[in-house]
Each structure stands twice: as C-alpha cells, then as structure tokens.
C-alpha cells in the first residue's frame, strides 16, 4: 500500500476519532480508514466521511448496569423511606 498524504488537520481528525474507541480497536480502525482512503483524491470532506463510517463500525456502546432502585415511574407503590421536613 502506498503512503497516504494527509495534512496535519486531517491526521488530527483521524486521531480524535480514534480516541473514544476501545484501545484494541484503534489499530483496526486506523487500518480501515487507510483502506477506505486508498486510491482516492484526499480532501477534508472525504476524510470526515471515511472517519465517521469507520468509527461507526468500531464504536462499542458501553453496557450500563441496571439500576438497583427503580425510578419513581416504574414503582407500583410510593416509597416513604425519608420523612419530609414539612411533616413536623
């Protein structure tokens, strides 16, 4: 594969897009970006589009832990654990 000529701003865009990815996914992400840019005339718009598409492929959504206390809208009956100041 031939070297890809990028401006400092384009390289910074790619690096910023790689930063929120899992560390194990950053290398494959950069490889995918290089693969998608190979053979095209590179401009800022192309770099932005390619970065978005590649980031979408590698971005992992964090799994959230379930709440221990259900929200007030999900409860069948109200909770009266705390005494209101107005009660006294």
C-alpha positions, 0 to 999 in steps of 0.5 A, spaced: 500 500 500 502 506 498 503 512 503 497 516 504 498 524 504 494 527 509 495 534 512 496 535 519 488 537 520 486 531 517 491 526 521 488 530 527 481 528 525 483 521 524 486 521 531 480 524 535 476 519 532 480 514 534 480 516 541 473 514 544 474 507 541 476 501 545 484 501 545 484 494 541 480 497 536 484 503 534 489 499 530 483 496 526 480 502 525 486 506 523 487 500 518 480 501 515 480 508 514 487 507 510 483 502 506 477 506 505 482 512 503 486 508 498 486 510 491 482 516 492 483 524 491 484 526 499 480 532 501 477 534 508 470 532 506 472 525 504 476 524 510 470 526 515 466 521 511 471 515 511 472 517 519 465 517 521 463 510 517 469 507 520 468 509 527 461 507 526 463 500 525 468 500 531 464 504 536 462 499 542 456 502 546 458 501 553 453 496 557 450 500 563 448 496 569 441 496 571 439 500 576 438 497 583 432 502 585 427 503 580 425 510 578 419 513 581 415 511 574 416 504 574 414 503 582 407 500 583 407 503 590 410 510 593 416 509 597 416 513 604 423 511 606 425 519 608 420 523 612 419 530 609 421 536 613 414 539 612 411 533 616 413 536 623 
